[in-house]
Structures are given as structure tokens and as C-alpha cells.
Amino acid sequence: MRVISRDFWNPFDFVAAEQGFYVVDAARNSVEHVQPDGRKKTLISFRRLPQAAGTVQSLSPTEFEAGSGYEVDAVPTGIALHKGRLYVALFGGFPFLAGAGKIISIPAAAASEPRLEADGLNAPVAIAFAGTGAMLVLEHGTYDQKQGFAKGSGRLLRIEAAVKSRATIVSGLTRPVSVLVWDERQLLVSDLAGNLHFLRRE
């Protein structure tokens, strides 16, 4: 076993490429490119995500005044490489507001301003691409201050940006964390309860 790099705080996900690996560091809010010899370069560091005024007042009316803005850390979690672009899931930081998650993309070849691919997501944690080119996004779920992430609130979405469509493939998941395209007809989803869910299209 050979350690390529120890210079990460929370390397949450990665994708292999010809010249090494692209890694999302969920603690540094960044995407890093790591070469096989360990040399590392930051492609992008994400700014905090602004939330609409009053969004969090229901969580704590005394702390968050009506009309006041709020920002959360971007917290990149999932990453996928598709047609020369890196797609990154921005989970969003505490208090994990409903609809605060986003999917952005950047060119793998060089850093540039991120392009928004999807928003209004509930803590997106993983991305994959189907054979048709549709983007699959796994949502960790919605968050409750008292009970944490709500049981059964996780979903797997199919998003086709070209035709602006969004469909739920499966719902009712509890804290799902990873999705794998097994083949043209089957998907695999894992969750933090220790389950593997095989999804087969008839």
C-alpha cells in the first residue's frame, strides 16, 4: 500500500482521471487535483452559500431575525467526471436547510467560475451519470433540529438539464450516501444503516 497524499482534512469523495485524482475536501470546501506522485493543486474553493432572508428564523426566532440573511458552508460531498467537466454536489452546512443544496460543474482542464447545474436540493451527497447521459443525484434527506436527518426523507433523482426535467427514481431512503451505476438496468444505493439497495429497471 502506498499513501499518495496526507494533506487532506476530509476527503469525502474522489474520481480517477488520466493524470491522477480529483478529490473533494468537505472540510476545506474545495476540489483538489492530486497527481500519482502526490503533488496537489486546488482547482476551486467554494464560497459560502447565501440563504434567503428569514429562511432560518423558524429554527431559532431569537437568533435569526426576520429579514436577516444567513450563509452556510458549501461542503462539497459527491463528485463525478462527465464529458470533460467535474460535477460537484454541494451538501450545504449546518443547519442543513431544506432546498439549500446545489450541483455545480467546472471544466476539469482548468479552473473557472462554477456553472449551476441544479439547485433546490436536500443535502445532495453523491452524483453519477446514467448511460443516456442523465445525471443521478442522491439526496441525504431533510433535517430536523430535534431528530436530525428525517427517516425516509432521502431520494434518488434523475435530472436531465437539456430538457429541464427532474424525476424521483426512488424515495423513502434513510440517510443514503452513495450511488453506483451497476449497468444499463441496475443501480446500487448504500445507506448509513448498513443497507445496499439494488434498483432494477424492468
URKA-V769215 format. One line per field, one symbol per residue. ss: DSSP state (a for helix, b for strand, c for the rest). burial: 1 if it has 9 or more other ideal C-beta (glycine too) atoms within 8 Angstrom, else 0. A space follows every 10 residues. Layout:
ss = ???
burial = ???
//
This chain:
ss = cccccccccc bbbbbbbccb bbbbbccccb bbbbcccccb bbbbbcccbb bccccccccc cccccccccb bbcccbbbbb bbccbbbbbb cccccccccc bbbbbbbccc ccccbbbbbb bccbbbbbbc ccccbbbbbc ccbbcccbbc cccbbbbbbb aaacbbbbbb bbbccbbbbb bccccbbbbb bccccbbbbb cc
burial = 0000000100 1111101001 1111110111 1111100001 0111010110 1001011000 0001000101 0101111111 1100111111 1110011001 1111111100 0001001100 1111111111 0001111111 1110000011 0111111111 0000000011 0011111110 1000011111 1000001010 00
//
